[in-house]
Amino acid sequence: MRLVFATHNAHKLNEVRNILCAYAEEQGTSPIELMGLEDLKCYDDIPENESTLEGNARAKADFVFSRFSVDCFADDTGLEIEALGGEPGVYSARYAGEGHDSFANRKKVMDLMQGICNRKARFRTVVALRLGGEEHLFEGVVNGIITESEHGTGGFGYDSIFQPDGFDRTFAELDIKTKNSISHRGMAMRKLVEFLVNYKK
Ligand code: ITT
């Protein structure tokens, strides 16, 4: 099966390819063939103006489906910090202003969290799948804490300041396989694949 992942984020694409390969290996099947937006020659900046992760994930998938008429899915992800009332949440990509600057976004979080004892946070991903005329949503959540300082050089985005529960290292210090096995995106994507496997069986 072929599916388009409606993202411009190369890190996400790489993670999802890894998740799909690991799943197929586990099941002894062949992985879903994943295409990125570049494969479609789609370079548009897809609008993300909704007020929820669900809304943005649906908007991105709808944009690609209506433009290219292909089965596709999109992911919208937010880091939700308890002491900041759930921020940055749906604004995670542009928390420090427009422009997807992860360094500035992390700095803003670290500044706001200075001296705050409650470090609880979670990553939440919503995946919207457009399959023919149908739309389906899948969610994945991982709980953890915001560290006192940055650790690790792997991963992307907020990975170097997020330590998942049960680990003493940040996502940026874990190898990609370990991150994917416990992450918000890994959980949502496994739900999507299981749905596809059982789809109209
Ligand atoms: P697309 O919309 O093109 O998919 P994006 O980077 O804009 O790519 P999101 O809006 O979903 O993706 O991401 C929101 C922000 O959260 C963005 O700044 C990412 O760097 C960050 N982010 C997303 N997933 C993450 C993860 O697994 N680990 C750390 N940070 C992540």
Boltz pocket constraint, residues with backbone or C-beta under 6 A from the ligand:
constraints:
  - pocket:
      binder: B
      contacts: [[A, 6], [A, 7], [A, 8], [A, 9], [A, 12], [A, 48], [A, 75], [A, 76], [A, 77], [A, 78], [A, 79], [A, 89], [A, 92], [A, 93], [A, 94], [A, 100], [A, 102], [A, 105], [A, 155], [A, 156], [A, 157], [A, 158], [A, 159], [A, 171], [A, 185]]
      max_distance: 6.0
